[in-house]
Amino acid sequence: MEGPHSARFPSSPVGETSRRATVIRGAADERARRRATATGRCDVRVGTPPMPDAPAPDFHHAPVMLAEVLAALGSATEGWVVDATVGGAGHAVALLDAHPGLSLLGLDQDPSALAAAGERLARFGPRARTVRARFDALAEVVAAELDGAAVVGVLLDLGVSSPQLDRADRGFSYRLEAPLDMRMDPEGPMTAADVVNGYAEADLAHVLAIHGDERFAARIARAIVSARPLRTTTELAAVVRDAIPAATRRRGGHPATRTFQALRIEVNRELEVLPVALDAAVEVLRPGGRLAVLSYHSGEDRIVKRALRWHETGGCTCPPGLPCACGAVPALRLLRRGGLTPTPAEVTANPRAGSARLRVAERLPRPAPEEAP
Ligand SMILES: C[S@@+](CC[C@H](N)C(=O)[O-])C[C@H]1O[C@@H](n2cnc3c(N)ncnc32)[C@H](O)[C@@H]1O
């Protein structure tokens, strides 16, 4: 299934480590490489990162909306589920425990998450596999790993895991002193320091406004540029705090929250690779299979909602209310219009679930070749 989202990937049966070569290369990489060349912002590297040898350190992540995800993906009791963001395998383990007929292919770009997932999934033997890959390589990973087996579910639980946020050395948190890193894939080509110290002021302001909904983006970008070079998370957090009007500083959460979110999204190109993964998920699902996506901020959710709606109509361009004459082929049925949100009890127990939104859709049958437009 070589295509526009071409990628190479490592494959490891769970419980083992693999030294097979990794090349993560996709359409999004190519766009980023071109952009990087044009702006001189960053150098996109296509490499062969080693798989981790050490067992996973403590990796605690509470799976969000677990009951709702299980209900969404539990409609099929046999076949493969692709967990494209396997993380600490919280959802994955619960799915395999609940449905002995299901098997699971877990993807993650973070080797420490993958090591933790591998350890937790080892007891399922051949029912579970893990692959280090970015999820825009989903179609190719599935083609190579599952060899035409039925994919009955795809889960995307977007964003970062708790250990990524809580481990100081990853540089995701404004509270913990660390180098400005924020890469989910530690072999990734660009760090937060590259963005903070290398982007033009206008580009930086754009990133903060678009990925962080930061209304003081221009002020913060100006302050960052005059404080360069910034090396650590806490240095950056102090610059952001001082750039924000005092009255605003006293309201709401930490003033650096939105800046850190925006930088993380930029560094990991989160919104760029998401549409590729969503299209691939629709493509690999067998009819009746379910796609479940958990998003955590408005930018992500907007992309998910648009992609699901597009596949619901097949991109139909006919006037609303008239029968479709443009030949569009709907691929999805949405299980409900809006997204589901976590219960208040879950948010009390796990505040990080607070912004979660779950959208679920079901794959429609593909038209027989003679029916195809
Ligand atoms: C919210 S956590 C998933 C937690 C998991 N559902 C669980 O129950 O433990 C998101 C995970 O997705 C991974 N991730 C984020 N974006 C990714 C991408 N583009 N490709 C592959 N993995 C990604 C992160 O490294 C992280 O481990």
The ligand as an SDF file (V2000), in Angstrom:
LIG
                    3D

 27 29  0  0  0  0  0  0  0  0999 V2000
   -2.7090   10.2200   25.2800 C   0  0  0  0  0  0  0  0  0  0  0  0
   -1.3910    9.1180   25.0400 S   0  0  0  0  0  0  0  0  0  0  0  0
   -2.2040    7.5620   24.7530 C   0  0  0  0  0  0  0  0  0  0  0  0
   -2.4690    6.8120   26.0030 C   0  0  0  0  0  0  0  0  0  0  0  0
   -3.0460    5.4480   25.7850 C   0  0  0  0  0  0  0  0  0  0  0  0
   -4.3250    5.4950   25.1210 N   0  0  0  0  0  0  0  0  0  0  0  0
   -3.1860    4.6960   27.1130 C   0  0  0  0  0  0  0  0  0  0  0  0
   -4.3030    4.3010   27.4650 O   0  0  0  0  0  0  0  0  0  0  0  0
   -2.1770    4.5080   27.7810 O   0  0  0  0  0  0  0  0  0  0  0  0
   -0.8900    9.5250   23.4220 C   0  0  0  0  0  0  0  0  0  0  0  0
    0.2630    8.7010   22.9090 C   0  0  0  0  0  0  0  0  0  0  0  0
    0.2910    8.8820   21.5150 O   0  0  0  0  0  0  0  0  0  0  0  0
    1.5950    9.0610   21.0800 C   0  0  0  0  0  0  0  0  0  0  0  0
    1.5260    9.8770   19.8780 N   0  0  0  0  0  0  0  0  0  0  0  0
    1.1040   11.1530   19.7760 C   0  0  0  0  0  0  0  0  0  0  0  0
    1.1370   11.5520   18.5000 N   0  0  0  0  0  0  0  0  0  0  0  0
    1.5750   10.4920   17.7810 C   0  0  0  0  0  0  0  0  0  0  0  0
    1.8140   10.2760   16.3970 C   0  0  0  0  0  0  0  0  0  0  0  0
    1.6580   11.2490   15.5050 N   0  0  0  0  0  0  0  0  0  0  0  0
    2.2440    9.0600   16.0070 N   0  0  0  0  0  0  0  0  0  0  0  0
    2.4410    8.0590   16.9130 C   0  0  0  0  0  0  0  0  0  0  0  0
    2.2620    8.2190   18.2380 N   0  0  0  0  0  0  0  0  0  0  0  0
    1.8150    9.4150   18.6710 C   0  0  0  0  0  0  0  0  0  0  0  0
    2.3190    9.7280   22.2300 C   0  0  0  0  0  0  0  0  0  0  0  0
    3.7010    9.4340   22.1800 O   0  0  0  0  0  0  0  0  0  0  0  0
    1.6230    9.1170   23.4340 C   0  0  0  0  0  0  0  0  0  0  0  0
    2.3070    7.9830   23.9070 O   0  0  0  0  0  0  0  0  0  0  0  0
  1  2  1  0
  2  3  1  0
  2 10  1  0
  3  4  1  0
  4  5  1  0
  5  6  1  0
  5  7  1  0
  7  8  2  0
  7  9  1  0
 10 11  1  0
 11 12  1  0
 11 26  1  0
 12 13  1  0
 13 14  1  0
 13 24  1  0
 14 15  1  0
 14 23  1  0
 15 16  2  0
 16 17  1  0
 17 18  1  0
 17 23  2  0
 18 19  1  0
 18 20  2  0
 20 21  1  0
 21 22  2  0
 22 23  1  0
 24 25  1  0
 24 26  1  0
 26 27  1  0
M  CHG  2   2   1   9  -1
M  END
$$$$
